[in-house]
Amino acid sequence: MPTTSLLTPYSLGHLRLPNRLVMAPMTRFRAAEDGTPLPVVADYYAQRASAGLIVTEGIWPSRAGQSGWRMPGLETMEHIIGWRGVTKAVHASGGRIFAQLMHGGRQGHPLSRLTGDIPAGPSSVPVPGPVHVRDGGKADSVTPRAMTREDIHQAVRDHVSAARNAIEAGFDGVELHGANSYLIHQFLADNTNLRDDEYGRRTTEDRIRFPVEVVKAVADAIGAGRTGLRLSPGNPQFGMEEAAPGPVYRNLVRALDGLGLAYLHLTDNDAYPALTDLRAHWHGVLIANVGENREPTSRADGEAVLLTGRADLVSYGRACIANPDLPHRFERDSALNAINGDHLYTHGAIGYTDYPPLGIPAGSQERIESV
Ligand SMILES: Cc1cc2nc3c(=O)[nH]c(=O)nc-3n(C[C@H](O)[C@H](O)[C@H](O)COP(=O)(O)O)c2cc1C
């Protein structure tokens, strides 16, 4: 039987991936209050080292970008030391790992931020509805402060500094989070960027200015080959509105094509078929995520994307949470574990590192105590 495309190796720059399956970034709230990843985070990612590439959960580059309590950071020496334990464990298990840098922008609440202040975004437009805050609570969202030019320049510097910290912590590269309603996405979307300056809504060039500046600055600092970008054009998550994503994202992708970035990670959705529309404008490596706001990505979904040439690699989110050995399961056509939805966002090992690998029945694994 010929091997399927998902299970064939791929060269991503100097990294040799044993398969084309990428673990998608997923927030899990397993950090200490200061943003240092807990020891159990190293176990979690090491268990998943058979993925071609792991992209971590979103990590705030600076406290100004913190969008949730007990999300991890990459700002301090404690953070670097904590993440070094993670990258060492993943590399020792034969894996490869990028850090996702996620600046929350308007996302966030004083009750969920170490600074305790109101977050800032491109414009003073709040997230609709109540938001999750620390310790499982909910609160009305706050109206963010509109970023000054100096805030914008500082956000670029913060991404650069966090990217350098990521390399110091042993990551193979960083993925800049330009998707799913966070800061970079807020500059791109219609309703969150009402600015009239050179970072604003007047022209497409203005709208993409901040995203392009961040990507270029990080690529200059750590190398384009170690810098990836994630985009989710048209994703309405957390009240994002993009009436016509095509022109904005085509321009953005064209502006970045040719920089030699490690990859573009595109999430497709029902509102806008990003993979089909943008492929022609991007000549570098493309990672597809086809599950956003849909059923969890299946093996068949991934194979179809590869077969039709819409991407080089496919990222899997929920299936990787529940199946630490997903490539092996695909290889053997084995059943998948069900996801434990009750513990996605709790802080310990339960529902995190206790999913059994193939051949080990649930419950017989040594439990790593909750931390
Ligand atoms: C628990 C959870 C947390 C997530 N956190 C992030 C995140 O931090 N950064 C990000 O870019 N996407 C995040 N996502 C989106 C996933 O990366 C992925 O796009 C989504 O799960 C769809 O893929 P799937 O169908 O394979 O699960 C998250 C998804 C889940 C289920």
The ligand as an ORCA input file, in Angstrom:
! r2SCAN-3c Opt
* xyz 0 1
  C      -8.830     24.435     23.234
  C      -8.429     25.234     22.023
  C      -7.565     26.302     22.163
  C      -7.147     27.043     21.039
  N      -6.209     28.037     21.183
  C      -5.653     28.602     20.094
  C      -4.522     29.463     20.225
  O      -3.983     29.711     21.320
  N      -4.001     29.990     19.091
  C      -4.550     29.730     17.850
  O      -4.040     30.244     16.848
  N      -5.608     28.920     17.700
  C      -6.150     28.312     18.774
  N      -7.157     27.398     18.629
  C      -7.628     27.023     17.262
  C      -6.881     25.755     16.783
  O      -5.520     26.053     16.510
  C      -7.516     25.174     15.493
  O      -7.529     26.154     14.501
  C      -8.936     24.670     15.737
  O      -8.986     23.799     16.849
  C      -9.493     23.942     14.499
  O      -8.708     22.796     14.182
  P      -9.240     21.295     14.523
  O     -10.494     21.103     13.747
  O      -8.160     20.381     14.013
  O      -9.454     21.225     15.988
  C      -7.633     26.700     19.750
  C      -8.540     25.637     19.615
  C      -8.928     24.901     20.728
  C      -9.849     23.721     20.531
*
